[in-house]
Amino acid sequence: MPAKYRIALIHALQDSQRPTWAAFQAGWPEAEIFNLMDDSLPRDLLVDGMDPLVDRFLNLGNYAANMEVGGHKTDAILFSCSAFGPALKAVQKSLSIPVLRPNEAAFEEALDRGKRIGLMVTFGPALPPLKFELDEMARERGLQPEIITGVAQGALEALQAGRPEEHDAIAAETASDLPPVDVLVLGQFSLARAVPAITARRQVHVITTPDSAVRKLRKVLKA
């Protein structure tokens, strides 16, 4: 008997997969999830910029949306790759099923919680488009939050080299060095694993992107 909801997860980093799976296991275990991966996207973004990648994301979105098993097509798509906002918006506009950008739900929760929002990443090129997206969402609500940003330099490289504890330590140090904030958004799925290390160093409400995304998808599809 097929699951009631079938969710496509599209990744650009291998390190984003496990936090996404863990978030579904904790928040929506009955959903059926499947994964698509193109780990060349971060490198190609640095080489060619965003414009050439839009068609690639549209192709990924169409492929995921049209996968069918037992007469059951994909119900929704969740992207876990946070550096590709314009391409993800193009996919949202092109498909009739729900398509969730990786930081969309986390930013909504952050805007509900306070006026000083911390935003932290480990992949530096992701920061400008994410800050733009958060600013844009705030303007749509008539809000003007102060956004304090931080890049945990070297953390992603440590994680990809098989040193997860070093990744978490760098993330915690970066978070502890930020000025006071009402809420801290960890802007990449791969950063979710660092929450215990961060909260051990600093008392702050932390929002992780995979957990927020699962909460929103469940609410949208069950509405």
N, C-alpha and C positions, 0 to 999 in steps of 0.2 A: 504494500500500500504506500503510494508516494506521500511525502510530507506535504502539508498544506501550503507551505511557503518555500520557494526555491530562490536562493539569493546568490548572485554572482559576485565574487570578490576579485577585483582587478588590482594587481600589485606591480610596483616598479622596483621594489627592494625585497629580497628574500627575508630580511629581518623584520618586515612588516607583517609577515604571515602569521607567526605564532601569537603575537598580541591580538590579532583579529580573531583567530580561532578561540583564544582564551576568553575574549569578550563575549562571543556567541555562546560558548559553553557556560559561562556564568550568567548571562542575561537572557539568552533565548536558545536553549539547547535543542528545542524541537524543530528549529528552522533547519532546512537542508541547504548547506553551503557548498559551493565549488569554486575553484581558483583558476585564474588566468594570470600569467606572469610575463612581463617583458622587462628584464633587468638591464637592457641597453638604454632605457629611456633617460635615467639621470645623466649618464655620460653624453648622450646625444644632445640633451638640453644644453649642456655646457659648450658643446662644439657648434651647434647650429641654431640655438635659440628656440623659441616656442613655436613660431609659425609652421615650420615643417612637421611638427609633431601633431598638429590638430587632426589631420586626416588619419594618422595612425590611431589616435584615440577614438575617432569616429568608427574606424574599422573594428577596434576592440569592443566598443560598446554594441555595435550591431551584431557581432558574432556572439557576444554574451547574451544579448536579449533574445536571440533567435534559437538558442539551444533548447531542444525539446526532448523530454524523456517521458515515455508513457502518455503522450498527449499533453504533458504539462510543461509549458514554456516558463522561462525565467520571470519571476514576479518583480524583482528589483535588482539594482546594481549598486554596490558600494565600492568606491575607489579608495585605496589606502595610500595613494601617492600624492603628497601634499604640495609639490612644487609646480603643479600643472593646471592651476586654476582656470585660465582662459580655455584650454582644451576641454576641461571637464564641463565647463558651462556649455560648450558647443554640443557635447554629448547629451546633456540634460535637455537642450532645446530640440534635439533630433529624435528623441525617443518618447513614447507615450507611457512607459512604465516609470516608476520612481527611480531616480538616479541620485545618489547622495555623494556629494563631495566630502573628502575625508574630514575637513575641519568645520563643516557647516553646522552640525549639531553642537559641537563643543563651543563654537563661537556664540551660538544662541544662548547656551547655558551661561557662558561668561558674561554676556551683556545683561542677563537677568540678575547677576549677583553683585555687580559693583561698577564703579566708575574708573578704577585703576586696575587695568588688566595686564598681567604679565604674559608674554608670549615667548616661548623658548623652543629652539630647534637645534638639531645637530648637523643639518645640511644647509650651509649658509645661503645658497641660491634660493632656497624655499622661503626665506624670511620676507623679502620685499613683496612677492605676490600674496603671501598670507596676511601681512599687515594691511595691504590694500583691500583684501577681501573683508577683513574685520572692520576696517574703516567704512567700507561700502555698506555692510550690514548695519553698522551703527547709524549711519546717515538715514537709511531707510526707516529706522525706528525713531528718528529725531534725536539721537543721542550723540554726545561728544565725549567719549571716554578717553582717558589718557592711557596710551598703550606703551608699555615698557618692554623692550625686546632684549633677548639674549641668545647668543650662539654658543653652544657647548663645544668649543673647538677641540677636535681630536676624539670626541666620544664615538662618533659613527665609525671612524677608522678602527678604533679599539674593538668595537662590537663586531665589525666585519672580519677582524683578525682573530676572533675567538677569545677576546678578553672582556666578557660582559661585566665583570665586577669593576674594571677600569672605566668602562662606559658609564656605569651608574655613578661612580665616584666623581667623574668629571661633570656629569649632569647635576649632581647634588651641589657641587662647589659653585657651578654657574648659577644655579637657583638661589643659593645662599647669598651671592654677591649682588643680586638684583635689589633695587630700592623697594620700599614697602608697596605691596599690591593687595587688592581685595581678593583676587583669584589668580591662579597661575594655570595657563593652558599649555600643555605639552603638545606642540604642534606637529609631531610626527608619530605615527603608530608605533615605530620602533622605540620611542622614548617611554612608552607606558610602563615598561619593566622597571624603570628607575624610580617609580613613586615611593617605595619604602625608603630608599636612600635619601630622597629629597625631603620627605617629611621627617626623617630622623634629624636632619640638619636645620629645618625651618618649619615653623608652624604657619601653614598657609593652606587654603582650600585648593586642591589640585584637580584639574579636569583633564582626563585623557580622551584622546580622539576616538579610539575604538569603542570604549564603553559608551560614550555619548552617542556615537553613530548607531550602535545596536539598539539603544533605548529609542532613538527617533524612528528607525526603520520599523521596529515592532509596533510603535504607536501608529505610524502612517498606514501600514498594511492591515492592521487590525481595526482601524477606524471604520 
